[in-house]
C-alpha cells in the first residue's frame, strides 16, 4: 500500500510539473523522469534505483517527446481523429 501511495504521489507531481514546460520534449522528459523514478524505487527499493530509473525515464521521455507530432488518424470505423504520430 505504501508503494502505491508513493507511485501515485510521483505521478501527480509529474502532472503538475508539465504545466511549467513549453515543448513536447520537455513534457516527455518530466513525465518519463517521474515514471522512471517511481518504477526504479518500486523495483529496487532504494534511492539509487530511483535515481537511475528517473534518469533513464527522463532520457527516454525526452527522445520520444521530441520525435512526436500531432496528426490526423482514422480508426477502424473510418472516423478521423487528432492523434499523436512518431517521426
Phi and psi in degrees as a GROMACS rama.xvg file:
@    title "Ramachandran Plot"
@    xaxis  label "Phi"
@    yaxis  label "Psi"
@TYPE xy
-65.565  -39.3717  UNK-2
-67.0121  -38.7695  UNK-3
-65.7324  -37.9738  UNK-4
-65.2786  -41.9218  UNK-5
-64.6215  -40.2899  UNK-6
-64.8393  -43.2746  UNK-7
-64.2818  -39.7372  UNK-8
-62.947  -43.1818  UNK-9
-64.1886  -40.9802  UNK-10
-66.4397  -39.1677  UNK-11
-66.6864  -37.6704  UNK-12
-65.4097  -40.2175  UNK-13
-64.8781  -39.7772  UNK-14
-64.2407  -37.9622  UNK-15
-69.039  -36.9935  UNK-16
-73.1218  -22.6702  UNK-17
-67.2856  -18.5942  UNK-18
-72.1315  -17.8045  UNK-19
-88.7931  -7.59263  UNK-20
-108.647  156.65  UNK-21
-105.745  -34.8743  UNK-22
-101.65  161.598  UNK-23
-63.145  -35.5689  UNK-24
-66.4886  -40.6661  UNK-25
-66.5266  -42.5224  UNK-26
-61.5814  -41.0202  UNK-27
-62.1377  -38.7378  UNK-28
-66.4048  -41.733  UNK-29
-65.8529  -49.2669  UNK-30
-66.4051  -42.4549  UNK-31
-63.8592  -39.6524  UNK-32
-64.1854  -44.4919  UNK-33
-66.0684  -42.6843  UNK-34
-65.5963  -42.4822  UNK-35
-63.823  -40.4437  UNK-36
-65.213  -39.6346  UNK-37
-64.8674  -47.0057  UNK-38
-64.7669  -41.7281  UNK-39
-62.0528  -41.611  UNK-40
-67.2078  -39.9699  UNK-41
-70.052  -36.5517  UNK-42
-76.6259  -44.3427  UNK-43
-97.8408  -15.314  UNK-44
54.5653  38.0905  UNK-45
-149.767  163.42  UNK-46
-67.9569  -38.2052  UNK-47
-59.8188  -41.1143  UNK-48
-64.9782  -37.708  UNK-49
-66.5094  -39.3658  UNK-50
-65.5891  -46.7586  UNK-51
-63.9669  -44.3184  UNK-52
-63.2689  -39.7749  UNK-53
-65.1432  -42.0226  UNK-54
-65.5891  -44.2051  UNK-55
-65.7154  -41.0849  UNK-56
-65.9298  -39.8309  UNK-57
-65.3708  -42.1287  UNK-58
-64.2853  -45.7715  UNK-59
-65.0526  -42.5993  UNK-60
-62.9931  -38.0425  UNK-61
-64.4891  -47.1481  UNK-62
-64.0558  -44.6247  UNK-63
-65.0644  -45.2816  UNK-64
-64.0413  -36.0966  UNK-65
-68.9789  -28.3943  UNK-66
-103.557  22.6201  UNK-67
-118.752  157.63  UNK-68
-153.226  161.689  UNK-69
-77.6428  137.698  UNK-70
-151.851  162.671  UNK-71
-87.4479  134.036  UNK-72
-125.465  166.093  UNK-73
-124.951  128.013  UNK-74
-83.0941  -177.184  UNK-75
-69.237  -13.5899  UNK-76
-96.0909  3.4498  UNK-77
85.8337  5.98718  UNK-78
-87.0941  136.651  UNK-79
-91.0679  144.922  UNK-80
-148.324  158.886  UNK-81
-87.6691  119.017  UNK-82
-127.878  -164.802  UNK-83
-117.65  130.12  UNK-84
-116.268  154.739  UNK-85
-104.941  135.754  UNK-86
